[in-house]
Amino acid sequence: MATEQLTSGDDGSRFLISDLCHMLESYLETEQVQEVYRAYLFGAEAHEGQHRMSGEPYIYHPIAAARILAELHLDHKSIVAAILHDVIEDTPTAKEHITTEFGEDIAELVDGVSKLTQMEFASQAEAQAENFRKMILAMVRDIRVILVKLADRLHNMRTLGVMRPEKRRRIARETLEIYAPIANRLGINTIRLELEDLGFAALYPLRYRVLEKAVREARGHRKEILNKIETSIKRRLRQEEMNCRILSREKHLYSLYRKIRDKTLSFDDIFDVYAFRIIVDKVDTCYRVLGVMHNLYKPVPGKFKDYIAIPKANGYQSLHTILFGPYGVPIEVQIRTEEMDKMAEAGVAAHWLYKAGEEGLDTIHAGAREWMRELLEMQKNAGNSIEFLENVKIDLFPDAVYVFTPAGEIMKLPHGATVVDFAYAVHTDVGNTCIAAKVDRQLVPLRTQLKNGQTVEVITADGAHPSPAWLGFVVSAKARSNIRHYQKSMKREEAIELGRRMLDRALAVFDAGADAIPEERVAALLAQYGIASHEDLLEEVGLGRRPAVLVARALAPIEDGELAANDDKPMRPLVIKGTEGMVMHFARCCRPIPGDPVMGVITKGRGMVIHSETCRNLTENRHPHEHLLDVQWEPGVDEEFPVEISVVVANRRGVLASVAAAIGECESNIENVAIEERDGLTNTLQFTVTVHNRQHLAEVMRRVRAINSVMRITRLRN
């Protein structure tokens, strides 16, 4: 096969494989370049006869992806993997063949980028999520997997125009939601910006054209002002004898669009900011230049950010400030060193682009490694691939908030983070057991959102556990995934315990206990049901997926070929105490409380729902008989249960306060109140209050009935 095989250039020209090899010779060994060329021959043969939708031979795409990585000076194994990245997925070539030809490292890189084509998925969303999970796990093992994937995605975005409109929009949305944020999280600014603008153009073509035209027209009006400001800055820096490079910057279209959309601003408000980047020789000079800028033009209060002292999560470092410029226009200035500028563009790819040990590399790699660790923890805690993908999406949009631990350590949290997010950022166990917190030495609710510069102290307690209500306000993916994981594990434990009690109760009719059933009989039933373990069987019973009576019949001892049932022995009621957790629920229709005769309804997948015996939902035979269960309250239950009461009162001033005070005097908490005006003379107050039992409820009702303005009080059911 000829060396002069062509591939699409980004400017519409052709890019030769010899050009790629020439690029690689500038930083790779001759043997490594030869290995890349051998991979090209292998890939070209594997893709022989395949064409892209543009009509070009398929090999054009892998070489274009390899060129993107070559521009970042990645190692030869990454370049080889880029050339071979579609071989497993789109040709009959097996992973083992690549291992034999190019080694295990390259085979693992190629496999990490390849989609799961042999598996059937219920939906496009599930396929996307499972393929993403596979790629992320491969990336955790080797960061180069995601670099190859980003190069692949970037070239696909450059050639997206040949796709059908609906597929073009789907790929563009995926790029903006996943791949551009990943590039940003890894600090690879060059790839991130191009992915964003290409995705914007494909997803919103009309908005893109309108904004592009507005920028083009405004650019001419700005040129003279930009030149004057730049001349003024250069003159002042020369006076201070500072050697700097000054670049005027223009915001990228997608960045402009997001600011206009998210902050509801006009184009003129956004584009009327003149941006400059000042690049200096060392960190000390950055701060000296900042002082010069603040003397030249007045700084805008609250708009200074020091990303040198506190780098962004992706390792980005720079000083940012906004100044009141001439003609009343704001000037945005970024000040950084040459090394910081290189790192800002290349991110984790700087490991290959620049020599190890350069300033900033350690920060970038430490941040990337920490993110990898968090992704692995998220994946373990996620229930499925779709949940994992959603957690990663949340994690990819962190507008950082910086707070301090009591020891003075800086913690980075996403924008809107609460005390609970902070607790989980410290450690999973701290999050799971936190009960209170102090912010700047003041006790605050756990849902309190944190602000920059605050000092946060978490108070924990042994035996405490996460509340499901926390999911309503936490914003970090780590907190969300850990709370959900805890809930699932607790629900399983509670379901196993409830299932054990229900099965013991059912087996008692056969004069047997769960512990007395021979292991071989249990094993035979597990095999029959296709269940892995005894605990899994108990969980199925506790969650109502398998009736306890039927499981008991299958496990009961057999005498003379018949079940050894004791017909004279009635099935005893299941004793409940209201603390069974997530597998036992109390019906909202009748609000049962201790002292009420109750009945349980087994609901598939949820566990048991407790109703009053007189509840209309039971008496109307809405549930099959085998789903009903006799239950009774454990003596001395001391939990609080919600109950609803209706109070008809005369329409007088202060009557609501009087009723509420009477309820409070009985040590009952009001969870909700609704007021309904009846005829102008009376009102109906509907309270949801918490009580311990029927006696407690009777005391509350007696106290309320004694108020002069109260005409009638009743307990609400159904």
SULRANOR-V22423 format. One record per backbone hydrogen bond with DSSP energy under -1.0 kcal/mol. CO is the residue of the C=O (numbers start at 1). NH is the residue of the N-H. If there is no record, write none. Layout:
BEGIN
co=[CO,CO]
nh=[NH,NH]
END
This chain:
BEGIN
co=[2,5,7,9,13,15,16,17,18,19,20,21,23,24,24,29,30,31,32,33,34,35,36,37,38,39,40,41,42,43,45,47,50,52,56,57,58,59,60,61,62,63,64,65,66,67,69,70,75,76,77,78,79,80,84,86,87,94,95,96,97,98,99,103,104,105,106,107,108,109,110,115,123,124,125,126,127,128,129,130,131,132,133,134,135,136,137,138,142,143,144,145,146,147,148,149,150,151,152,153,154,155,157,160,164,165,166,167,168,169,170,171,172,173,174,174,175,178,179,180,181,182,183,184,186,187,188,189,190,191,192,193,194,195,196,197,198,199,200,204,205,206,207,208,209,210,211,212,213,214,215,218,219,222,223,224,225,226,227,228,229,230,231,232,233,234,235,236,237,238,245,247,252,253,254,255,256,257,258,259,266,267,268,274,275,276,277,278,279,280,282,283,284,285,286,287,288,289,290,291,292,293,298,300,305,306,312,316,318,319,320,321,322,323,326,329,330,331,332,333,334,335,336,337,338,339,340,341,342,343,345,346,347,348,349,349,350,355,358,360,361,362,363,364,365,366,367,368,369,370,371,372,373,374,375,376,377,378,384,385,386,387,388,389,390,391,392,394,398,401,402,403,404,405,409,411,413,414,417,418,419,420,421,422,423,427,428,429,433,436,437,438,439,442,445,446,448,451,454,455,457,459,459,461,467,468,469,470,470,476,477,478,479,480,481,482,483,484,485,486,487,488,489,490,491,492,493,494,495,496,497,498,499,500,501,502,503,504,507,507,508,509,513,518,519,520,521,522,523,524,525,526,526,533,534,535,536,537,538,539,540,540,541,543,547,548,549,550,551,552,557,559,562,563,566,574,576,581,583,585,587,589,593,594,597,599,600,601,603,603,607,608,609,610,611,612,615,615,616,618,624,625,627,629,630,632,641,643,644,645,646,647,648,648,649,650,652,654,655,656,657,658,659,660,661,663,664,669,672,674,676,681,682,683,684,685,686,687,688,688,689,691,693,694,695,696,697,698,699,700,701,702,704,707,709,712,714]
nh=[5,17,15,12,9,7,20,21,22,23,24,25,26,27,28,33,34,35,36,37,38,39,40,41,42,43,44,45,46,47,48,50,58,55,52,60,61,63,64,65,66,67,68,69,70,71,74,73,79,80,81,82,83,84,87,90,91,98,99,100,101,102,103,107,108,109,110,111,112,113,114,117,127,128,129,130,131,132,133,134,135,136,137,138,139,140,141,142,145,147,148,149,150,151,152,153,154,155,156,157,158,159,160,163,168,169,170,171,172,173,174,175,176,177,178,179,180,182,183,184,185,186,188,187,348,189,192,193,194,195,196,197,198,199,200,201,202,203,204,208,209,210,211,212,213,214,215,216,217,218,219,222,223,226,227,228,229,230,231,232,233,234,235,236,237,238,239,240,242,241,279,277,256,257,258,259,260,261,262,263,270,271,272,332,249,334,247,336,245,338,286,287,288,289,290,291,292,293,294,295,296,297,324,303,320,310,315,312,307,335,305,333,300,331,329,325,274,323,276,321,278,319,280,341,342,343,344,345,346,347,190,349,350,351,352,353,354,358,361,364,365,366,367,368,369,370,371,372,373,374,375,376,377,378,379,380,381,382,388,389,390,391,392,393,394,395,396,397,400,413,453,411,456,408,405,403,401,417,450,422,423,424,425,426,427,431,432,433,461,459,444,457,442,439,448,420,419,454,404,440,438,435,436,464,470,471,472,473,474,480,481,482,483,484,485,486,487,488,489,490,491,492,493,494,495,496,497,498,499,500,501,502,503,504,505,506,507,508,510,512,511,566,516,522,523,524,525,526,527,528,529,530,531,537,538,539,540,541,542,543,545,546,544,605,551,552,553,554,555,556,564,562,559,565,569,632,634,584,608,610,591,718,596,694,613,611,629,609,606,607,603,585,601,587,599,615,618,619,620,621,627,628,602,600,574,576,691,689,716,687,714,685,711,712,683,652,655,658,659,660,661,662,663,664,665,668,667,690,688,686,684,651,678,649,676,647,674,645,671,672,643,641,697,698,699,700,701,702,703,704,705,706,707,710,650,648,646]
END
